[in-house]
Amino acid sequence: MEANRAACMAFVLHEEGGYVNDPRDPGGETKFGISKRSHPGLDIRALTEADAIALYTANEWRALACSDLPAGLDIVAFDAGVNSGVTRGARWLQGALKVPVDGRIGPVTLAAARSQAPLPVIEAACATRMSFLRGLRTFTTFGRGWTARVARVEARATAMAVVTTGSDLRPVLAAKAAAAEGAARAQTTRAAATLGSGGVLAGATPLPDWALAALVAIIAVAAVALILKRQQHRARAAAFRIEGDLT
């Protein structure tokens, strides 16, 4: 929603930070999230916050129709669009809304956004975004930071959505934190069970070396996936607690 634009801009600028030129980052030279790759004609080092806000308004904010989205869904789409591209930001929101996924926020998407309860949509869109990020080859380098950022987006979006209803914010965030902590514990149990069952199977069944190696690899991949999801839920729990000043 338009009333949230300044707050959404401030959130993204804080998340993106200042000047960075990390050779491991495919975006290359970046400041306030504005990359040289996307804007080759800009002097990135000389970019000001006002410049960045103008670019984000003209591009991601307008392209994602954030002024017309309900509170909470606006920052979910906007931050994803800044971080991973407008089309992905739109598609993740559309998937969460269960409308046709075409990467363009139009009347059908906006109508669904206005008619649906926002919190499940926020959670689903952020979960889809995390699934995408975990599949990137740079996740091993930047994954911890990305996970924490998406968790903060979900927490801030939840707070924005709840505040507009006039409901008491702290109990909602406390419940979301507790649910995320429960999900993290469940992933820990599943990871331990996966490793344990794999060990039992390998020990009980005589296998050739190649088959044993393949089994170990499959079990390891499954366990790592569960551990990453545990980290995601722990980050969500922490973000909800901080957003609600529950620490």
C-alpha positions in Angstrom: 0.0 0.0 0.0 1.2 3.5 -0.8 1.2 4.5 2.9 3.9 1.8 3.5 6.2 2.9 0.7 8.6 4.8 2.9 8.8 2.1 5.5 9.4 -0.6 2.8 12.1 1.5 1.2 13.8 2.0 4.6 13.6 -1.7 5.2 15.2 -2.6 1.9 17.9 0.0 2.2 18.9 -1.2 5.6 18.9 -4.8 4.4 21.0 -4.1 1.4 23.5 -1.9 3.2 26.1 0.4 1.6 28.8 -0.1 -1.0 30.0 -3.6 -1.7 32.2 -5.1 -4.4 32.4 -8.8 -3.5 33.8 -10.9 -6.3 31.7 -13.8 -5.1 28.5 -11.8 -5.7 27.2 -12.3 -9.2 25.7 -8.8 -9.0 29.1 -7.3 -8.8 29.6 -3.8 -7.6 26.6 -2.8 -5.5 25.3 0.0 -3.3 22.0 0.0 -1.5 21.2 -3.1 -3.5 21.6 -1.2 -6.8 24.1 -3.3 -8.9 26.4 -2.3 -11.7 25.2 -5.4 -13.6 21.7 -4.1 -13.7 22.6 -0.4 -14.1 25.9 -0.4 -16.1 25.7 3.4 -16.7 25.6 4.4 -13.1 28.4 5.5 -10.9 27.6 3.0 -8.1 30.0 4.3 -5.6 28.5 7.8 -5.8 24.9 6.6 -5.6 22.9 8.3 -2.8 20.0 6.9 -0.8 17.7 9.3 -2.6 19.0 7.9 -5.9 18.3 4.4 -4.8 14.8 5.2 -3.6 14.0 6.9 -6.9 15.2 3.8 -8.8 13.3 1.4 -6.6 10.1 3.4 -6.9 10.4 3.7 -10.7 11.2 0.0 -11.1 10.4 -2.6 -8.5 7.8 -0.7 -6.5 5.7 0.3 -9.6 6.3 -2.9 -11.6 5.0 -5.0 -8.6 2.0 -2.6 -8.0 3.1 -2.4 -4.4 1.0 0.7 -3.8 -2.1 -1.3 -4.6 -1.2 -4.4 -2.5 -2.4 -4.8 1.0 -0.1 -4.1 3.9 2.4 -7.0 4.4 2.0 -8.3 0.9 3.6 -5.1 -0.4 6.9 -5.6 1.4 6.9 -9.3 0.6 6.7 -8.6 -3.1 9.0 -5.6 -3.1 11.9 -7.1 -1.1 11.8 -10.2 -3.2 11.7 -8.1 -6.4 14.7 -6.1 -5.3 16.7 -9.2 -4.2 15.7 -11.7 -6.9 14.0 -9.8 -9.7 10.5 -8.4 -10.4 9.2 -11.4 -12.2 10.2 -13.8 -9.4 8.7 -11.5 -6.7 5.4 -11.4 -8.6 5.4 -15.2 -9.3 6.1 -16.1 -5.6 3.3 -13.9 -4.5 0.9 -15.3 -7.1 1.8 -18.8 -6.2 1.0 -18.1 -2.5 -2.3 -16.5 -3.6 -3.1 -19.5 -5.8 -3.8 -17.4 -8.9 -2.3 -17.9 -12.4 1.4 -17.4 -12.1 2.6 -15.2 -15.0 5.0 -12.8 -13.2 2.8 -9.8 -13.7 0.7 -8.2 -10.9 -2.6 -7.4 -12.5 -6.3 -7.2 -11.6 -6.7 -10.9 -10.8 -3.7 -10.9 -8.5 -4.7 -7.7 -6.8 -8.3 -8.9 -6.3 -7.0 -12.1 -4.7 -4.6 -10.2 -2.5 -7.4 -8.0 -1.2 -9.8 -10.9 -0.5 -7.5 -13.4 1.2 -6.2 -13.5 4.8 -2.7 -12.0 4.5 -0.7 -14.1 7.0 -0.9 -17.5 5.3 0.0 -15.7 2.0 3.0 -14.0 3.6 4.3 -17.3 5.0 3.8 -19.2 1.8 5.5 -16.6 -0.4 8.5 -16.4 1.9 8.7 -20.2 2.0 8.8 -20.4 -1.8 11.4 -17.7 -1.9 13.6 -19.7 0.5 13.2 -22.8 -1.6 14.5 -20.9 -4.6 17.5 -19.4 -2.7 18.5 -22.8 -1.3 18.9 -24.0 -4.9 21.4 -21.3 -5.9 25.0 -22.3 -6.3 26.0 -19.3 -4.1 23.8 -20.4 -1.2 26.8 -21.9 0.6 28.4 -18.5 0.6 25.4 -16.2 1.2 22.8 -18.6 2.5 22.9 -17.7 6.1 22.4 -14.1 5.4 19.6 -14.7 2.9 17.8 -17.0 5.3 17.9 -14.4 8.0 16.8 -11.7 5.6 13.7 -13.6 4.4 12.8 -14.4 8.0 13.0 -10.6 8.8 10.8 -9.9 5.8 8.2 -12.4 6.9 8.2 -11.0 10.4 8.0 -7.3 9.3 5.3 -8.2 6.8 3.3 -10.0 9.4 3.6 -7.0 11.7 2.4 -4.6 9.0 -0.6 -6.8 8.1 -1.7 -7.2 11.8 -1.3 -3.5 12.6 -3.7 -2.5 9.9 -6.4 -4.7 11.4 -6.1 -3.0 14.8 -5.3 -6.4 16.5 -2.8 -6.8 19.3 0.5 -7.5 17.6 2.6 -9.2 20.3 0.4 -12.3 20.8 0.4 -12.9 17.0 4.1 -12.7 16.8 4.6 -14.8 19.9 2.4 -17.5 18.4 4.3 -17.3 15.1 7.6 -17.6 17.0 6.4 -20.6 18.9 5.2 -22.3 15.7 8.5 -21.7 14.0 10.4 -23.1 17.0 8.2 -26.2 16.9 8.9 -26.6 13.2 12.6 -26.4 13.9 12.4 -29.1 16.5 10.5 -31.3 14.1 13.2 -30.9 11.5 15.8 -31.9 14.0 13.9 -35.1 14.8 13.5 -35.9 11.1 17.2 -35.3 10.4 18.2 -37.6 13.2 15.7 -40.3 12.1 17.0 -40.1 8.5 20.6 -40.6 9.6 19.6 -43.4 11.9 17.5 -45.3 9.5 20.1 -45.0 6.8 22.7 -46.5 9.2 20.4 -49.4 10.1 19.7 -50.1 6.4 23.4 -49.9 5.5 24.4 -52.2 8.3 21.6 -54.8 7.8 21.9 -55.2 4.0 25.1 -56.4 2.4 25.8 -53.9 -0.4 28.6 -53.5 -3.0 30.8 -50.5 -2.4 29.2 -48.4 -5.1 25.7 -49.0 -3.8 26.8 -48.2 -0.2 28.4 -45.0 -1.4 25.3 -44.0 -3.2 23.1 -44.8 -0.2 25.3 -42.7 2.1 25.2 -39.8 -0.4 21.4 -39.9 -0.6 21.1 -40.0 3.1 23.5 -37.1 3.5 21.7 -34.9 1.0 18.3 -35.6 2.7 19.8 -34.8 6.2 21.4 -31.6 4.9 18.0 -30.5 3.4 16.4 -31.1 6.8 19.1 -29.2 8.6 18.8 -26.2 6.3 15.0 -26.1 6.9 15.7 -26.3 10.7 18.0 -23.2 10.3 15.3 -21.5 8.3 12.7 -22.0 11.1 15.1 -21.0 13.8 15.8 -17.8 11.9 12.0 -17.2 11.6 11.5 -17.7 15.3 14.3 -15.3 16.1 12.9 -12.7 13.7 9.3 -12.9 15.1 10.7 -12.5 18.6 12.7 -9.4 17.7 9.9 -7.9 15.7 7.6 -8.3 18.7 10.2 -7.2 21.2 9.8 -10.6 22.8 13.4 -11.4 23.5 
